[in-house]
Amino acid sequence: MSVSELQIQIALKEITDPNTEKDFIATKSARNIKVNGSDVSLDVELGYPAKTQVELIRKMVQAKLGAIPGVGKVTVNVASKIVSHSVQRGVKLIPEVKNIIAVASGKGGVGKSTTAVNLALALAAEGASVGVLDADIYGPSQPTMLGITGRPESRDGKTLEPMVGHGLQAISIGFLIDVDTPMVWRGPMVTQALEQLLKDTRWQGVDYLVVDLPPGTGDIQLTLAQKVPVTGAVIVTTPQDIALIDARKGLKMFEKVGIPIIGIVENMSIHICSNCGHEEHIFGTGGAEKMCKDFNTEFLGALPLDIRIREQTDSGKPSVVADPDGRIAEIYRRIARRVAVKISEQAKDMTSKFPNIVIQNT
């Protein structure tokens, strides 16, 4: 009994990718389907990094196709291909950077920088090339969180080489000043510094650049919205009403300037006692999920108020690298995959496809 390509496609429509929650035909992930007698081979091209998911997806597809009567050997090659996606109109992409993810919060103290660095590390753990831009000029924290010391090199006297920590490319004003030096700068100087850090850094083939924004909706956020090609924004909040009021303002700001909201992360969602393991919602419960319903955006995940997250980040080894097999690292990786999936579903950037128009005298 011979097997047809149509049978294979029908079977693939019945398998749901656990990360996209769609079938492999709908997402156009199944490619190069070949039927040779009873043997079947195909490629599954994912639009998001999924190093920890490759074997799971391969086995799912092999099991489904192998169950079709008449099918013999099934060869499935699973790989990721990350491309640039569209940004605000009139803003040019940055060379060597495919996608920029802004991590923002309405107010300080909600764990935005911790979320940003762990999100970046989780994307890298899933196989992406990742950079971190510390956009908090007044209070840079990424050098400490990534355990990076020293000054960035400049090979040509004009541009900076990114520093590297735990496999991430990183740049921060914190690399260029002493730890105890306060940045007593007015708004225009701060926004100019942000632009220079972003555009004068020699990024190397970055799939995702995670921008750790300062709290609020001021000069830096406005510069980011008007001059930086942002693919999407992740809002970090706690369940507390005070934090949610400010988080809503941050979300609305991005909506006003045409930057898509990828979703909301609820930090310090539940407190876990380090002595007895008792769990308690000390900042309230369900706040971020209600906000998601109000703004029709995705709830990306919730993180506990756990002393290990603070200890690991302060020591320069955030949770995703300090305890890669732990529960917290898995939550961050799950959030990272959803962020990458949401970006993969956005319109692709086509600016590089347009031909250059050259007018010549003939």
C-alpha positions in Angstrom: 0.0 0.0 0.0 1.6 3.3 -1.1 1.5 6.4 1.1 0.5 9.8 -0.4 1.8 13.3 0.5 -1.8 14.2 1.2 -2.1 11.6 3.9 1.1 13.0 5.5 -0.4 16.5 5.4 -3.7 15.4 6.9 -1.8 13.7 9.8 0.4 16.8 10.4 -2.8 18.9 10.7 -3.7 16.7 13.6 -0.5 17.5 15.6 -0.5 20.6 17.8 2.9 22.3 18.4 2.8 22.7 22.3 4.5 26.1 21.9 2.4 27.7 19.2 -0.7 25.8 20.0 -1.3 25.4 16.3 -0.7 22.5 13.8 2.4 22.3 11.7 0.5 22.9 8.4 -1.2 26.1 9.7 2.1 27.5 10.8 3.8 26.4 7.5 6.5 24.7 9.6 6.3 21.4 7.8 8.5 21.6 4.7 10.1 19.4 2.1 7.7 16.5 2.6 9.1 13.6 0.6 7.5 10.1 0.2 9.8 7.4 -1.2 7.9 4.2 -1.3 6.9 3.6 2.3 9.6 5.9 3.7 8.7 9.5 4.7 11.0 12.4 5.3 10.3 16.1 6.1 11.8 19.2 7.7 10.0 21.0 10.6 11.2 24.7 10.5 10.3 26.5 13.7 10.1 30.3 13.7 11.3 30.5 17.3 14.3 29.0 19.2 13.4 25.7 20.9 16.5 23.7 21.7 14.8 22.0 24.7 11.8 21.2 22.5 13.4 19.7 19.4 13.4 16.1 20.6 9.9 16.3 21.9 8.6 17.7 18.5 10.6 15.2 16.5 9.1 12.3 18.5 5.6 13.7 18.3 5.8 13.9 14.5 7.5 10.5 14.1 4.9 8.8 16.2 2.0 10.4 14.4 3.3 9.6 10.9 4.6 6.2 11.9 1.0 5.3 12.8 -0.3 5.8 9.3 -0.9 2.3 7.6 1.9 1.6 5.1 4.4 4.0 6.5 7.9 2.6 7.1 10.9 4.7 8.2 10.1 8.3 9.2 12.9 10.9 9.2 12.1 14.3 10.8 14.6 17.1 10.8 13.6 19.8 13.3 15.4 23.2 13.2 14.8 26.9 14.1 15.0 29.8 11.7 14.7 33.2 13.3 14.1 36.2 11.0 13.5 39.9 11.4 10.0 41.1 12.0 8.3 44.4 11.3 8.8 47.5 13.6 7.4 51.0 13.8 7.0 52.8 10.5 9.8 55.0 9.5 12.4 53.4 11.9 15.3 51.5 10.3 16.5 48.2 11.6 19.9 48.1 13.3 22.6 46.1 11.5 23.2 42.6 13.0 20.1 42.8 15.2 17.0 41.0 14.0 14.5 41.7 16.7 14.4 44.1 19.7 12.3 43.2 22.8 11.7 46.1 25.2 11.2 44.9 28.8 9.3 47.6 30.7 7.4 48.4 33.9 5.5 51.4 35.0 7.3 51.6 38.4 10.6 50.5 39.9 11.1 47.6 42.3 8.9 45.0 40.4 11.9 42.9 39.3 12.0 44.2 35.7 15.8 43.9 35.3 15.8 40.4 36.8 13.1 39.4 34.4 15.0 41.0 31.5 18.3 39.2 32.1 16.6 35.8 32.8 14.4 36.2 29.7 17.6 36.9 27.6 19.4 33.9 29.2 16.4 31.7 28.6 16.2 32.7 24.9 19.9 31.8 24.6 19.3 28.5 26.4 16.8 27.7 23.7 19.5 28.3 21.0 19.1 31.9 20.0 21.9 34.5 19.7 21.0 37.1 22.3 22.1 40.6 23.3 21.2 42.8 26.3 21.0 46.6 26.2 20.9 48.1 29.7 18.8 51.3 28.9 18.7 52.4 32.5 21.3 55.1 32.4 20.7 56.4 35.9 20.6 53.0 37.6 22.4 50.3 35.4 22.2 46.9 37.0 23.0 44.4 34.1 26.8 44.5 34.7 26.2 43.1 38.3 23.5 40.7 37.2 25.7 39.3 34.4 28.8 39.2 36.5 30.7 41.3 34.0 33.6 43.6 35.0 36.0 45.8 33.0 35.6 48.2 30.1 34.4 47.5 26.5 37.0 47.6 23.7 36.9 50.0 20.8 38.9 48.7 17.8 38.3 51.8 15.6 37.9 54.5 18.2 34.3 55.1 17.2 32.4 51.9 18.0 32.2 49.6 21.1 32.6 45.8 21.2 29.9 44.3 23.3 30.9 42.7 26.6 30.0 39.0 27.0 28.5 37.3 30.1 27.1 33.8 30.2 27.0 33.8 26.3 25.1 37.0 26.1 26.4 40.1 24.3 25.8 43.1 26.6 26.3 46.9 26.7 25.6 49.2 29.6 26.6 52.7 30.7 27.7 50.8 33.8 30.7 49.4 31.8 31.8 53.0 31.1 31.6 54.6 34.5 32.6 53.7 38.1 30.1 51.9 40.2 29.8 54.9 42.7 29.5 57.6 40.0 26.1 59.1 39.8 24.7 60.1 36.4 23.8 63.7 36.9 22.4 64.2 33.4 19.5 66.0 31.9 17.0 64.2 29.6 18.7 65.1 26.2 22.0 63.7 27.4 20.4 60.5 28.6 18.6 59.9 25.3 21.7 60.6 23.3 23.6 58.1 25.5 20.9 55.4 24.9 21.1 56.0 21.1 24.9 55.8 21.1 24.9 52.6 23.2 22.5 51.0 20.8 23.8 52.1 17.5 27.6 52.4 18.2 27.9 48.9 19.6 29.2 46.3 17.1 26.5 43.6 17.7 27.3 40.2 16.2 24.4 38.4 14.6 21.8 39.0 17.3 18.5 37.2 16.9 16.9 39.0 19.9 18.2 42.2 21.7 16.5 42.5 25.1 16.3 46.1 26.2 16.1 46.6 29.9 14.2 49.9 30.2 14.1 52.2 33.3 10.8 52.5 35.0 8.2 55.0 34.0 7.1 56.6 30.7 9.7 59.4 30.2 12.5 60.5 27.8 14.1 57.1 27.3 10.8 55.3 26.6 9.9 58.1 24.1 13.3 57.8 22.4 12.9 54.1 22.2 9.4 54.5 20.6 10.5 57.1 18.1 14.0 56.1 17.1 14.6 52.5 18.0 13.2 49.6 15.9 11.2 47.7 18.6 9.6 44.4 17.6 7.5 44.2 20.7 7.3 45.0 24.5 7.0 42.8 27.5 5.4 44.5 30.6 6.6 43.3 34.1 4.4 43.9 37.1 3.5 42.5 40.5 0.0 41.6 41.6 -0.2 44.7 43.8 -2.7 47.4 42.8 -0.1 50.2 43.0 2.2 48.4 40.5 -0.7 47.5 38.2 -1.8 51.2 37.9 1.6 52.1 36.6 2.0 49.0 34.5 -1.2 50.0 32.7 0.3 53.4 31.9 3.4 51.7 30.4 1.3 49.4 28.3 -0.9 52.3 27.0 2.3 54.2 26.1 3.5 51.4 23.8 0.0 51.1 22.3 0.0 54.8 21.5 3.3 54.7 19.6 2.4 51.5 17.6 4.7 49.0 19.4 3.0 45.6 19.8 2.5 44.3 23.4 3.9 40.8 23.5 2.4 40.1 26.9 2.6 40.6 30.6 4.8 38.8 33.2 3.7 38.8 36.8 6.6 38.9 39.2 6.6 38.1 42.9 3.3 36.4 42.3 3.5 34.1 45.3 5.9 34.0 48.3 7.5 30.7 49.1 8.9 30.5 52.6 12.6 29.3 52.5 12.2 27.5 55.8 8.9 25.6 55.5 7.9 26.0 51.9 4.6 27.6 52.8 3.1 29.6 49.8 1.3 32.9 50.3 0.0 35.7 47.9 1.5 38.6 49.9 1.1 41.1 47.1 -2.4 40.0 46.1 -3.6 37.6 43.4 -4.8 37.7 39.8 -3.9 41.3 39.1 -1.8 40.7 35.9 -4.4 38.2 34.5 -7.2 40.8 35.0 -5.0 43.4 33.2 -4.4 41.0 30.3 -8.2 40.5 29.9 -8.8 44.3 30.1 -6.2 45.0 27.3 -6.7 41.8 25.4 -3.1 40.7 25.7 -1.3 37.5 26.7 -0.5 36.5 30.3 3.1 35.1 29.7 3.6 33.6 33.1 4.1 34.2 36.8 7.2 34.0 38.9 7.4 33.4 42.7 9.0 35.8 45.3 11.8 33.4 45.9 15.0 34.3 47.8 17.1 32.3 45.3 16.1 34.5 42.4 17.5 37.5 44.3 20.6 35.7 45.6 21.5 34.2 42.2 21.0 37.5 40.3 23.0 39.5 42.9 25.9 37.1 42.6 26.1 37.5 38.8 24.6 34.1 38.0 20.9 34.5 37.3 18.5 31.6 37.9 18.5 30.3 34.3 22.3 29.7 34.5 22.7 29.1 38.2 20.0 26.3 38.3 19.2 25.5 34.7 17.1 22.4 35.6 15.2 24.1 38.4 11.5 25.1 38.5 12.3 28.8 38.2 14.5 28.4 35.1 11.8 26.3 33.5 9.2 29.1 34.1 11.6 31.7 32.5 12.2 29.3 29.5 8.5 28.8 29.0 8.0 32.6 29.0 10.9 33.0 26.6 9.4 30.5 24.2 6.0 32.3 24.3 7.7 35.6 23.7 9.6 34.2 20.7 6.5 32.5 19.3 4.5 35.7 19.6 7.2 37.5 17.7 7.4 34.8 15.0 3.6 35.3 14.4 4.1 39.0 13.6 4.6 40.3 10.1 8.1 39.8 8.7 10.3 42.7 7.9 10.4 43.1 4.1 12.5 46.3 3.9 15.6 44.3 2.8 13.5 42.7 -0.1 12.8 46.0 -1.8 15.2 46.9 -4.6 17.2 50.0 -4.6 16.1 52.5 -7.2 19.1 54.0 -9.0 18.7 56.9 -11.5 21.4 57.2 -14.1 22.0 59.6 -16.9 21.6 57.7 -20.2 
